[in-house]
């Protein structure tokens, strides 16, 4: 308000929207397999050290939901509500604020580590740090918060679908 800048200008929502969303989608398809492999690697290491990994709270809620219909509100929160809220906080406010103070690398890493940390899960922490770095790169590349929002929403949607399909996998594949 002080600088006469609205939300749309401040977060770049008007800057090449289609390109921003396309970059977000492409980045998600590029990083998701790497994130899954990284998470599987962490699971193997944890197993090797006899450390039992806990599922993320949201994942546990999904797995404990008795019916598919009970999972819909959780999916709505994970896919529709959380991505814009988290991206405004992390890439829209935290990252640029620290960067403007003269610490661009610190901004990148603090934002990524805090983003992964708030999800509070050892198993997914490295994958989420990687994903947060990609989200920040998208924001920098497009100068539009829609890119990381789209990527985040698609990332959550694909993970949500994967969790739904997990129950149908043969036991030896899980």
N, C-alpha and C positions, 0 to 999 in steps of 0.2 A: 504494500500500500504506500509506504514511504517513497518508493522509487517509481510509483505509478505503473507497476507491472502486475498483470493479472496472472492467474494460474496457467492459462494457455501459453502465454509468452514465457513465463518463468520455467515451465517444464518442457517447452518446445513442442507442445501438442500440435501446433500448426505447421511444423517443419516437415515437409515430405512424409505425410502420414503413411501412404501406401508403401513407400520404400522402407520406412521404419518398421512397419509390421512385417513386411517380407524378410527383412534382415533378422528380426526376432524369430520368425518361424524357421528360417534356414539355420540360424545359430543353434536353436534347440535341437533340431535333427542331427546336427554335427556333434553337440556336446553330450546329449543324452546317452548314447552308447558308451562313451568314455566314462561318464559319471557312474553308469551301472557297473562297468568293469572295475572301476576304482572301488566302488562299494563292495563288490564281490571279493576283491583283493583284501580289503580291510577285514571282511568277514573271515577269510581264510587265516589271516594273521591273528585275529582275535581267537579263533578256534585253536590255532597252533599254541597260543599262550594260555589256553584254557580259560579264556575270558568270555563269558556268555553275553552276546550282544542283546540289547533291549531294542525293541521296535520304537520308532518315534511315537509319541503320544497320539498324533493324528492317525498314523498307520494302525496302531493298536485299536483305536476307536472304530476304524473301518473294519478291521478283522473281527471285532467283537459284535458288530452290528448284526442282529439276527436275520434281517431280510435285506434284500436289495433296496427296497423302499426306505429303509432306515438309513441307508448310506447316501441317499440323494442330498439331504441337507449338508452332510459333511463334504460331499463333492462340490456343492454350491459354494461353500465357504472357501474350500481349497482352490477352486478354479476361478470363481468370479470375484469374491471379496478380498481374499488375502493378497493376490498379486498386485493390484493397484495400491492397496494400503502399504504393503511392504516396500514397493518400489518408490512410492512418494517419500517414505521415511528414509530408506537407505540410499538410493540413487538420486532422489530429488532433493533431499535436505542434507543428510549427513555427509555424503561424499562431496558435494560442491562446497559445503561450509568449510570442511577441513582443507580441501584443495585451495580455496580462496585465501586461507590463512598462510599459504605458502608451502604446503606439504602434500604435493600431489601423490607421491608414492605411499606416504603414510595414510592418506585418504583412501587409496585403493585397498590397501591391506587391512586397515582397521575396519572399513566397511564390510569387506569380505569375511573377516573373522567374526565380527559381531553378528552379521547375517547368519552365518553357519552356527554360531553359538546360541542364538535365540531359538533355534530348532532343537536344541538340547538333545543331541544324539551322537554318540561316539562313532557308530557305524557309518552314518551319513555325513559326518563332519567334513572329511576331505572332499567328498563329492560336492557338497554345498559350497565350500570355499571356491572350488573350481568354477562352479556355476555362477557364483557371485562375481568372480573376476570377469567372466564372459558377459554378465549383465552390465557391469560397469563399462566394459569395452563397447558394448552395443550403445549405451547411452552416449559415450564419447564420440563414437563413429557417426551416429545419426543426429545427435543433438536433439533428441526427442525421447521423452520418457515412455512413449508408446512402444518403442522397441523392446526394452526390458520387461515392460508389462505384458506384452504379447508373448515373449519368450517364457516368462515365468508362468503365465496362465497355461500355455501349451505344455510346458514341462510338468506342471502339476496334473494336467488332464491326462497326459500319457502315463504318468505314474499311477494315477487313479485307475485308469483302464487296466494297466498291468496288474494292479492289486486285485481287481475283480476277476481277472483271468487266472490268477495264481491258484485259486481254489480248484481249477479244472485241470491243472497240470498233473501228470503222473507223479507219484511220490518220489521216484528216483531222480526226477528232473529238478525238483525244488531245491 
